[in-house]
Amino acid sequence: MYETSYHRATSVADAAAKLAASDEGKILAGGQTLLPTMKQRLAAPSHVIDVRHIADMAGIAETGAGGVRIGAATTHAEVATSQIVQRLLPGLASLAGHIGDPHVRHMGTIGGSLANNDPAADYPAAALALGATIHTDRRQIAAEDFFTGLFETALDDTEIVTAVEIPAATTCAYAKYPNPASRYAMVGVFVARTDAGVRVAVTGAGADGVFRHTGLETALEADFSPDAIAGVTTDANGLLADIHGSADYRAHLITVMAKRAVNACKP
């Protein structure tokens, strides 16, 4: 058994200092990814810095522009049940309420999910479609620049996600086809109408992770209805293929999930 030192950070500055001082330190929020990988000996951090109890990284608030700011240590369950999120971004609340199972939703955090950037995770699709900004202890990063590949982000090794700020949307919704075992998205599509136009992001299907679907966006800009995208196809090249589904199958599911998401959008 390898040794790991546990630290409970008292502030963002404290967490950053402890992380910078460690040789192989890791941030712990909900632990839904880190702890299983440690148990499987796929990760062996010298230090684990717990940020779950930092007040500045918790909570949900409405911004002056009608958007939402969510602390990175906020759990999926808190996002799902927040009256602010349900009122302003119902698609995000619904997404959070269908992540994993109750245990995962009460332990996992939005910041941890974004920082891990699992190619089948739900939050990256919402962040990309809604034009979110990820706040860290050093800077602000637009979602367009934040996700860089499978399990890869623009974060530096010792950078800490502190919050995510999401601008207002006219309407938004998310639909996914979950893997029956893991409940991760085999394909998930988040659709949002904003002042900047229609944005559609796809998770679970891209070989390079989450991506925007310009074909669906163009069709929905002309006619925001499920019928408008019935004939939109997705090139299977560049999509994932595994024992759960081929690239062609995932390409088909993208259109199906997009139609469901558009149908779920409130007028």
VEXTORLUM-584406 format. One record per residue: residue in three letters; z, x, y of N, C-alpha, C, O in turn. Coordinates in steps of 0.02 Angstrom, whole numbers, padded with zeros to 5 digits, always signed. Each point is the difference from the previous one (the first is absolute). Layout:
<rs>
AlaZXYZXYZXYZXY/...
</rs>
This chain:
<rs>
Met+00000+00042-00060+00000-00042+00060+00000+00044+00062+00041+00045+00007/Tyr-00087-00058+00039-00004+00040+00060+00051-00026+00051+00021-00058-00002/Glu-00002+00101+00047+00048-00019+00052-00036-00029+00061-00053+00025+00021/Thr+00083-00077+00007-00026-00031+00062+00059-00015+00045+00050-00030-00022/Ser-00054+00049+00084+00052-00014+00048-00017-00064+00039-00056-00007+00025/Tyr+00104-00039-00022-00011-00064+00034+00032+00002+00070+00057+00023+00008/His-00094-00046+00042+00026-00003+00068-00013-00070+00028-00055-00026-00006/Arg+00105-00003+00037-00008-00065+00033-00005+00012+00075+00050+00015+00033/Ala-00110-00020-00007-00012+00016+00070+00031-00053+00046+00001-00059-00016/Thr+00024+00081+00073+00032-00045+00047-00046-00020+00058+00015-00047+00036/Ser-00070+00082-00028-00048-00015+00053-00067+00030-00019-00006+00039-00047/Val-00046-00058+00084-00066+00028-00013+00001+00075+00012-00029+00038-00039/Ala+00062-00017+00092+00005+00072+00015+00036+00037-00056-00019+00055-00019/Asp+00072-00085-00007+00037+00030-00055-00043+00006-00062+00001+00051-00034/Ala-00039-00103+00019-00044+00001-00058-00054+00054+00007-00015+00036-00047/Ala-00013-00032+00107-00052+00051+00013+00027+00070-00007-00033+00044-00027/Ala+00093-00033+00051+00031+00066-00005+00014+00019-00072-00013+00056-00021/Lys+00039-00103-00017+00015+00013-00071-00064+00012-00040-00002+00042-00044/Leu-00050-00080+00060-00063+00009-00035-00031+00068+00016-00025+00034-00044/Ala+00028-00014+00107-00028+00064+00021+00038+00059-00030-00029+00053-00012/Ala+00093-00063+00000+00042+00054-00026-00005+00008-00075+00024+00049-00028/Ser-00054-00097-00006-00003+00002-00074-00065+00032-00023-00051-00004+00034/Asp+00054+00036-00091-00060+00032-00028-00049-00052-00027-00060+00003+00015/Glu+00085-00049-00055-00042-00052-00030+00033-00068+00010+00015-00034-00049/Gly-00005+00016+00111+00035-00063+00014-00046-00060-00002-00061+00006+00012/Lys+00090-00064-00027-00037-00062-00001+00041-00055+00034+00061-00001-00005/Ile-00097-00043+00040+00033-00057+00033+00008-00055-00052-00046-00015-00038/Leu+00105-00016+00038+00015-00057-00044+00013-00061+00043+00045+00001+00042/Ala-00083-00053-00052+00012-00064+00034+00019-00051-00053+00059-00010-00014/Gly-00110-00023-00015+00014-00046-00055+00001+00033-00068+00032-00024-00046/Gly-00066+00081+00041+00000+00037-00063-00043-00028-00055+00005+00022-00057/Gln-00048-00071+00073-00039-00032-00053-00055+00044-00028-00026-00014-00054/Thr+00008+00065+00089-00048+00049-00025+00034+00067-00016-00012+00029-00053/Leu+00054-00005+00098+00031+00065-00009+00044+00003-00062-00007+00047-00040/Leu+00051-00095+00031+00046+00003-00057-00035-00002-00068+00019+00039-00044/Pro-00068-00083+00033-00035+00002-00064-00036+00067-00012-00001+00024-00056/Thr-00029+00005+00109-00034+00064-00010+00050+00056-00015-00016+00046-00037/Met+00076-00051+00065+00051+00049-00016+00023-00007-00072+00010+00050-00035/Lys-00003-00111+00012+00020-00013-00070-00051+00026-00049+00016+00022-00055/Gln-00079-00025+00075-00054+00024-00043-00014+00074+00008-00046+00027-00030/Arg+00086+00007+00071-00007+00071+00014-00066+00016+00035-00025+00056-00004/Leu-00003-00106+00039-00061+00012+00039+00018+00023+00070-00043+00024+00037/Ala+00105-00032-00018+00025+00024+00064+00070+00029-00010+00040-00028-00037/Ala-00027+00084+00068+00065+00033-00006+00023+00025+00067+00005+00061+00011/Pro+00010-00106+00036+00021+00021+00067+00067+00037-00001+00045-00017-00038/Ser-00040+00068+00080+00063+00037+00005+00052-00041+00038+00060+00005-00013/His-00085-00046+00059+00045-00042+00041-00032-00069+00008-00060-00006+00010/Val+00101-00046-00014-00022-00068+00013+00037-00025+00062+00062-00001+00001/Ile-00100-00019+00049+00030-00022+00063-00009-00076+00006-00055-00025+00008/Asp+00110-00010-00012+00001-00073+00000-00001-00026+00072+00045+00015+00040/Val-00098-00054-00022-00007-00025+00068+00011-00076+00004-00010-00030+00052/Arg+00029+00000-00107+00005-00072-00003+00051-00029+00049-00007-00057+00022/His+00058+00095-00005+00055-00026+00041-00005+00020+00073+00048-00008+00038/Ile-00105+00034-00017-00011+00018+00069-00018-00063+00040-00051-00031-00014/Ala+00092+00014+00062-00010-00062+00038-00067-00002+00036-00032-00053+00003/Asp+00010+00110+00024-00062+00002+00037-00062-00010-00044-00055-00010+00026/Met+00063+00013-00091-00056-00008-00046+00002-00068-00035-00036-00010-00049/Ala+00077-00035+00073+00007-00065-00032-00016-00055+00050-00001+00010+00060/Gly-00012-00069-00087-00008-00059+00042-00071-00018+00019-00046+00041-00006/Ile+00038-00102+00029-00064-00028+00019+00007-00031+00069+00048-00037+00013/Ala-00095+00052+00032+00004-00027+00068-00070-00018+00025-00049+00031-00019/Glu+00047-00082+00060-00063-00020+00032-00012+00045+00060+00046+00012+00040/Thr-00107+00012-00033-00016+00042+00058-00021-00045+00058-00014-00060-00009/Gly+00011+00088+00069-00018-00038+00058-00069-00029-00002-00014-00050+00033/Ala-00031+00080-00072-00069-00022-00003-00011-00050-00057-00058-00017-00016/Gly+00111-00007-00014-00006-00049-00054-00011+00031-00068-00015-00035-00049/Gly+00023+00100+00044-00005+00034-00064+00069+00008-00032+00048-00031+00022/Val-00045+00073-00072+00062+00010-00038+00013+00074-00010-00046+00039-00015/Arg+00108-00019+00023+00021+00069-00016+00050-00004-00058+00049-00037+00003/Ile-00063+00074-00056+00041-00002-00060+00025+00070-00015-00039+00047-00006/Gly+00105-00039+00000+00029+00064-00017-00022+00022-00069-00009-00041-00045/Ala+00000+00106+00037-00027+00027-00063+00045-00015-00060-00025-00006-00056/Ala+00090+00001+00067+00047-00012-00055+00010-00074-00014+00044-00018-00039/Thr-00083-00025+00070+00004-00072-00012-00030-00016-00068-00055+00023-00017/Thr+00090-00063-00023-00023-00016-00068-00056-00052+00001-00010-00036+00049/His-00025+00033-00105-00053-00050-00008+00030-00071+00006-00031-00044+00030/Ala+00089+00034-00059+00032-00066+00002+00016-00019+00072-00007-00059+00019/Glu+00028+00106+00022+00015-00014+00070-00063-00018+00039+00001-00043+00043/Val-00056+00078-00058-00064-00017+00032-00022-00070-00021-00022-00039+00042/Ala+00028+00024-00106-00023-00064-00026+00038-00059+00029-00029-00053+00011/Thr+00094+00061+00001+00042-00055+00022+00011-00001+00076+00034-00045+00025/Ser-00060+00093+00010+00009+00004+00073-00036-00059+00034-00059-00011-00011/Gln+00095-00026+00052-00030-00055+00037-00051+00026+00051-00049-00034+00015/Ile+00062+00093+00011-00047+00030+00048-00067+00015-00034-00052-00018+00026/Val+00055+00050-00084-00062+00016-00036-00034-00063-00025-00061-00005+00004/Gln+00099-00042-00030-00029-00063-00024-00037-00037+00056-00051-00032-00012/Arg+00078+00036+00073-00030-00036+00056-00061+00036+00028-00051-00031+00014/Leu+00056+00096-00006-00052+00038+00034-00052+00029-00048-00060+00002+00017/Leu+00081+00019-00076-00046+00031-00048+00014-00028-00070+00024+00036-00043/Pro-00039-00100+00032+00017-00031-00065-00032+00034-00060+00027+00000-00055/Gly-00086+00029+00066-00032+00036-00055+00040+00060-00023+00002+00015-00059/Leu+00031+00019+00106+00041+00058-00017+00063-00023-00036+00022+00033-00048/Ala+00008-00088+00069+00060-00027-00033-00017-00019-00072+00038+00015-00046/Ser-00095-00047+00036-00020-00020-00067-00013+00061-00044+00019+00002-00058/Leu-00052+00048+00087-00013+00063-00037+00065+00030-00024+00007+00018-00059/Ala+00042-00012+00104+00064+00032-00018+00036-00041-00054+00034+00029-00043/Gly-00041-00094+00045+00034-00043-00049-00029+00002-00069+00029-00028-00047/His-00085+00062+00038-00031+00004-00066-00006+00072-00024-00037+00014-00047/Ile+00075+00031+00078+00001+00070-00024+00048+00004-00059+00058-00021+00005/Gly-00081+00048-00060+00043+00012-00058+00040-00060-00022-00025-00056-00004/Asp+00090+00069-00010+00047-00052-00021+00058+00000+00050+00001+00040+00046/Pro+00047-00086-00055+00056-00004+00048+00036+00067+00010+00020+00016+00056/His-00010+00022-00109+00034+00064+00008-00039+00046+00045+00028+00030+00046/Val-00093-00024-00058-00042+00043+00042+00000-00024+00072+00005+00041+00046/Arg-00009-00107-00036-00003-00026+00068+00065+00011+00038-00001+00005+00062/His+00057-00002-00096+00064+00010+00034+00019+00073+00007+00050+00017+00032/Met-00088+00027-00063+00014+00072+00006-00056+00038+00036+00013+00043+00041/Gly-00075-00059-00057-00057+00035+00029-00006-00013+00074+00020-00053+00024/Thr-00048+00101+00013-00005-00005+00073-00073+00007+00023-00041+00030-00034/Ile+00027-00058+00091-00067+00003+00027-00019+00072+00018-00057+00020-00011/Gly+00103+00018+00038-00014+00069+00018-00015+00043-00061-00046+00041+00001/Gly+00084-00052-00054-00012+00037-00062-00068-00015-00029-00034+00045-00025/Ser+00015-00108+00026-00065-00020-00027-00057+00031+00039-00048+00026-00029/Leu+00053-00028+00095-00053+00029+00041-00004+00076-00009-00055+00028-00005/Ala+00113+00005+00003+00000+00073-00006-00026+00022-00068-00031+00053-00006/Asn+00045-00092-00046-00023+00017-00068-00075-00012-00008-00034+00037-00035/Asn+00009-00090+00067-00071-00017+00000-00029-00003-00071-00051+00031-00015/Asp+00085-00068-00028-00028-00013-00067-00066-00037+00009-00004-00047+00040/Pro-00048+00065-00078-00065-00032+00009+00000-00074-00017-00047-00036+00018/Ala+00099+00011-00052+00004-00071-00018+00056-00035+00038+00015-00058-00016/Ala+00016+00091+00065+00054-00031+00037-00028-00052+00049-00058+00003+00019/Asp+00100-00051+00000-00021-00056+00042+00002+00016+00075-00048-00015+00036/Tyr+00102+00046-00013+00009+00011+00072-00056+00039+00034-00018-00017+00056/Pro-00012+00067-00088-00054+00036+00034-00057-00046+00021-00029+00010+00053/Ala+00013-00060-00094-00054-00046+00019+00019-00040+00062-00042-00010+00044/Ala+00105-00012-00040+00023-00037+00058-00001+00044+00062-00023-00021+00053/Ala+00048+00082-00059+00002+00045+00057-00070+00015+00027-00010+00002+00061/Leu-00037+00009-00106-00068+00016+00021-00035-00060+00030-00034+00006+00051/Ala+00042-00065-00082-00034-00060+00025+00030-00023+00067-00037-00025+00043/Leu+00101+00033-00035+00034-00024+00061+00000+00052+00056+00024-00014+00055/Gly-00051+00073-00068-00002+00052+00051+00069+00025+00020+00015+00010+00058/Ala+00027+00001-00109+00068+00021+00012+00004+00072+00025-00047+00039-00008/Thr+00104-00023+00037+00015+00069+00021+00063+00022-00037+00051-00034+00004/Ile-00055+00091-00038+00057+00026-00036+00036+00049+00045-00029+00049+00024/His+00094-00062-00013+00041+00044+00042+00038+00049-00045+00027-00020-00052/Thr-00025+00082+00073+00039+00051-00036+00051+00030+00048+00004-00019+00058/Asp+00033+00067-00084+00049+00034+00043-00033+00046+00050+00034+00030+00042/Arg-00100-00023-00046-00036+00046+00045-00056-00032+00041-00015+00023+00055/Arg-00016-00076-00082-00060-00026+00033-00016-00071-00024+00038-00029-00039/Gln-00093+00003+00063-00025-00065-00021-00070+00010-00030-00041+00035+00029/Ile+00029-00066-00086-00064+00009-00035-00031-00068-00014+00031-00043-00031/Ala-00093+00034+00053-00036-00062-00014-00014-00004-00075-00014+00050-00032/Ala+00017-00111+00005-00011-00009-00072-00068+00028-00021-00007+00026-00056/Glu-00042-00031+00100-00067+00026-00015+00002+00075-00016-00041+00025-00038/Asp+00089+00010+00068+00005+00073-00009+00055+00019-00049+00004+00057-00022/Phe+00038-00105+00004+00059+00015-00040-00017+00010-00074+00025+00047-00031/Phe-00066-00092+00003-00015+00003-00072-00060+00046-00011-00055-00014+00024/Thr+00066+00067-00062-00052+00052-00006-00027+00008-00071-00046+00040-00011/Gly+00074-00075-00038-00023+00007-00069+00053-00024-00049+00052-00026+00021/Leu-00065+00035-00086+00048-00022-00050+00067+00034+00009+00004+00062-00006/Phe+00048-00100+00019+00067+00027+00010+00002+00051+00057+00046+00041+00003/Glu-00094-00043+00041-00004+00048+00055+00002-00036+00067-00032-00052+00009/Thr+00070+00081+00038+00002-00027+00068-00004+00057+00050-00002+00059-00019/Ala+00001-00077+00083-00003+00050+00053+00069+00031+00014+00005+00043+00044/Leu+00046-00063-00080+00068+00026+00012+00005+00074-00017-00028+00023-00050/Asp+00063+00013+00092+00018+00069-00018+00055-00002-00053+00031-00051-00011/Asp-00019+00108-00021+00047+00003-00056+00070-00022+00020+00035-00030-00041/Thr-00014+00044+00101+00068-00016+00021+00003-00056+00052+00049-00008+00036/Glu-00103-00031-00032-00003-00055+00048+00027-00063-00031-00010-00012-00060/Ile+00044-00029+00099+00034-00060-00026-00027-00062+00034-00001-00004+00062/Val-00021-00045-00101-00020-00064+00027+00062-00037+00023+00048-00008-00039/Thr-00047-00016+00101+00058-00034+00027-00011-00075+00011+00047-00039-00002/Ala-00109+00019+00014-00014-00070+00012-00075-00012-00004-00040+00047+00001/Val+00021-00110-00006-00070-00020+00004-00005-00056+00051+00038-00048-00002/Glu-00085+00055+00048-00010-00051+00052-00068-00033-00012-00051+00033-00006/Ile+00053-00100+00003-00060-00038-00017-00016-00048+00057+00042-00040+00019/Pro-00102+00045+00009-00018-00044+00056-00010-00072-00023-00004-00014-00060/Ala+00000-00031+00108-00008-00071-00015-00068-00013-00033-00049+00035+00012/Ala+00048-00086-00054-00062-00022-00032-00006-00076+00009+00050-00036-00002/Thr-00111+00013+00011-00012-00072+00005+00017-00034-00065+00032-00053-00001/Thr-00054+00084-00053+00016-00025-00067-00010+00057-00050-00038+00046+00013/Cys+00073-00048-00068-00007+00052-00051+00024-00026-00067+00042-00045-00004/Ala-00069+00074-00049+00022-00020-00068-00019+00055-00049-00044+00042+00014/Tyr+00078-00042-00070-00010+00051-00052-00006-00034-00067+00037-00047-00015/Ala-00083+00070-00026-00007-00025-00068-00011+00060-00046-00038+00045+00015/Lys+00073-00046-00072-00009+00055-00047-00003-00025-00071+00027-00053-00018/Tyr-00060+00093-00023-00002-00012-00072+00047+00053-00030-00019+00058-00006/Pro+00079-00078-00014+00049+00050-00022-00008+00021-00072-00019-00040-00043/Asn+00033+00103+00030+00007+00022-00069+00059-00038-00030+00054+00000+00029/Pro-00062-00032-00086+00054-00042-00027+00062+00039-00019+00054-00029-00005/Ala-00060+00094-00007+00058+00040-00019+00036+00029+00060+00060-00011+00009/Ser-00096+00047+00033+00030+00034+00057+00005-00043+00062+00041+00012+00044/Arg-00084-00063-00039-00006-00043+00059-00029+00036+00060-00001-00027+00055/Tyr-00023+00087-00066-00039+00034+00051-00068-00036+00005-00021-00033-00048/Ala-00012+00041+00103-00065-00033+00010-00056+00037-00037-00012+00058+00013/Met-00021-00094-00059-00063+00026-00026-00052-00003+00056-00042+00044+00008/Val+00046-00098+00030-00037-00007+00062+00041-00044+00047+00023-00054-00020/Gly-00013+00076+00081+00033-00040+00051-00041+00003+00064-00024+00053+00020/Val+00016-00110+00012-00040-00003+00062+00041-00033+00055+00025-00056-00008/Phe-00018+00091+00064+00035-00026+00058-00051-00014+00054-00039+00043+00019/Val+00039-00105+00006-00047-00022+00052+00040-00017+00063+00050-00035-00004/Ala-00074+00059+00061+00035-00013+00063-00051-00014+00056-00050+00035+00006/Arg+00065-00087+00033-00038-00013+00061+00044+00023+00058+00056-00025+00009/Thr-00082+00070+00032+00038+00026+00056-00044-00002+00063-00058-00019-00003/Asp+00087+00037+00059-00039+00003+00062-00058+00050-00005-00050-00005+00035/Ala+00059+00054-00080-00052+00051-00010-00054-00022-00049-00048+00036-00010/Gly+00057-00095-00020-00049-00025-00048+00031-00009-00069+00061+00002-00008/Val-00104-00012-00041+00023-00010-00069+00004+00068-00034-00046+00041+00005/Arg+00101-00031-00041+00009+00062-00037+00019-00018-00072+00042-00044-00012/Val-00072+00079-00035+00012-00013-00071+00015+00067-00034-00039+00048+00006/Ala+00095-00044-00040+00018+00062-00036+00012-00015-00073+00027-00053-00018/Val-00047+00100-00024+00002-00009-00073+00045+00054-00031-00007+00059+00016/Thr+00052-00080-00059+00042+00047-00037-00010-00011-00075-00024-00053-00021/Gly+00043+00103-00019-00004-00006-00072-00068+00015-00030-00006+00008-00061/Ala-00045-00004+00103-00068+00007-00027-00034+00066+00018-00041+00025-00039/Gly+00058+00004+00096-00034+00060+00023+00021+00063-00036+00060+00012-00010/Ala-00108+00028-00009+00015+00064-00032+00037+00047+00047+00035+00045-00022/Asp-00043-00055+00088+00035+00040+00050+00057-00038+00032+00027+00021+00051/Gly-00009-00078-00080+00056-00039+00026-00024-00058+00044-00056-00024-00007/Val+00100+00002+00051-00014-00059+00041-00059+00013+00047-00010+00056+00023/Phe-00030-00109-00011-00058+00008+00044-00018-00066+00033+00017-00054-00025/Arg-00051+00059+00083-00025-00060+00033-00068-00018-00028-00041+00043-00017/His+00028-00109+00012-00062-00024-00028-00043-00027+00057+00010-00057+00022/Thr-00057+00097+00003-00040-00019+00058-00047-00058-00016-00015-00040+00045/Gly-00009+00035-00106-00044-00055-00018+00034-00068+00006-00028-00047+00027/Leu+00089+00043-00051+00039-00061+00006+00017-00014+00073-00001-00058+00021/Glu+00018+00110+00016+00016-00009+00071-00059-00029+00039+00009-00046+00040/Thr-00068+00073-00052-00059-00024+00035-00014-00073-00015-00015-00039+00045/Ala+00020+00021-00109-00013-00069-00020+00051-00048+00030-00018-00055+00022/Leu+00081+00075-00020+00052-00043+00026-00001-00004+00076+00022-00049+00029/Glu-00047+00100+00004-00008-00004+00073-00049-00055+00018+00009-00035+00050/Ala-00061+00027-00090-00051-00051+00013+00024-00069-00019-00016-00049+00034/Asp+00056+00045-00087+00024-00065-00024+00064+00012-00040-00003+00023-00057/Phe+00059-00040+00087+00064+00013-00034+00014-00056-00050+00038-00046+00013/Ser-00069+00052-00071+00009-00049-00053-00012+00033-00067-00036+00050-00004/Pro+00065-00078-00050-00012+00028-00067-00074+00000-00019-00023+00045-00034/Asp-00013-00097+00056-00071-00004-00018-00040+00057+00030-00051+00021-00028/Ala+00072+00004+00085-00037+00053+00034-00001+00065-00039-00045+00040+00009/Ile+00094-00031-00052+00003+00064-00037-00016-00009-00074+00006+00048-00039/Ala-00027-00108+00020-00015-00012-00070-00055+00046-00026+00000+00020-00058/Gly-00047-00003+00102-00055+00042-00021+00008+00073+00016-00045+00040-00013/Val+00102-00021+00042+00012+00071+00017+00018+00038-00064+00046-00019-00035/Thr-00081+00073+00022+00014+00040-00059+00031+00067+00021-00005+00021+00057/Thr+00036+00011-00105+00031+00065+00010-00029+00050-00048-00003-00013-00060/Asp-00019+00069+00085-00028+00053-00042+00056+00027-00045+00052+00021+00025/Ala-00064-00021-00090+00051+00023-00047+00009+00076+00002+00051+00026-00023/Asn-00099+00009+00051+00008+00072+00007+00058+00014+00047+00004-00028+00055/Gly+00041+00071-00076+00058+00016+00041+00060-00044-00014+00052+00007+00032/Leu-00058-00053-00080+00056-00042-00018+00034+00027-00063-00031+00035-00040/Leu+00094-00053+00031+00037+00022-00058-00024-00034-00063-00024-00057+00002/Ala+00030+00091-00058-00014-00028-00066+00053+00027-00048+00010+00061-00003/Asp+00023-00104-00033+00051+00021-00048+00005-00051-00056-00043-00043-00008/Ile+00096+00048-00032+00007-00045-00057+00012-00072+00021-00008-00046-00040/His+00027+00036+00102+00014-00068+00025-00062-00035+00027-00002-00062+00003/Gly-00048+00100+00016-00060-00032+00028-00051+00052+00021+00017+00054+00024/Ser-00080-00071-00033-00054+00045+00020-00011-00003+00075+00027-00043+00035/Ala-00068+00088-00011-00017+00000+00071-00038-00063+00019+00011-00028+00053/Asp-00055+00006-00097-00038-00061+00013+00046-00061+00003-00009-00044+00042/Tyr+00058+00043-00085+00048-00055-00001+00040-00002+00065+00011-00053+00029/Arg+00011+00112-00007+00037+00003+00063-00044-00019+00059+00024-00032+00047/Ala-00088+00050-00049-00046-00019+00054-00004-00076+00004-00001-00029+00055/His-00002-00004-00113-00002-00073-00001+00065-00029+00027-00001-00049+00037/Leu+00058+00079-00057+00064-00026+00022+00010+00006+00076+00035-00041+00030/Ile-00066+00090+00001+00007+00008+00072-00025-00063+00036+00034-00025+00045/Thr-00092+00000-00065-00027-00061+00031+00044-00060-00015+00013-00041+00044/Val+00010+00036-00106+00043-00056-00019+00065+00000+00040+00020-00052+00026/Met+00013+00109-00022+00063+00004+00037-00011-00010+00075+00043-00029+00033/Ala-00099+00053-00007-00014-00009+00071-00008-00074+00016+00024-00024+00051/Lys-00059-00013-00094-00009-00072+00010+00068-00035-00001+00012-00045+00040/Arg+00032+00065-00085+00066-00031-00004+00041+00015+00062+00036-00042+00026/Ala-00042+00105-00002+00038+00019+00060-00024-00040+00061+00041-00024+00039/Val-00106+00018-00031-00027-00038+00056+00021-00073-00004+00018-00031+00050/Asn-00020+00004-00110+00020-00070-00010+00074-00011+00017+00020-00054+00020/Ala+00021+00107-00029+00072-00005+00013+00017+00010+00073+00056-00015+00021/Cys-00103+00039+00019+00013+00012+00071+00011-00066+00035-00039-00048-00008/Lys+00091+00045+00048+00013-00060+00040-00046-00002+00060-00013+00052+00030/Pro-00012-00111-00012-00046-00005+00056+00034+00018+00066-00031-00001+00053/
</rs>
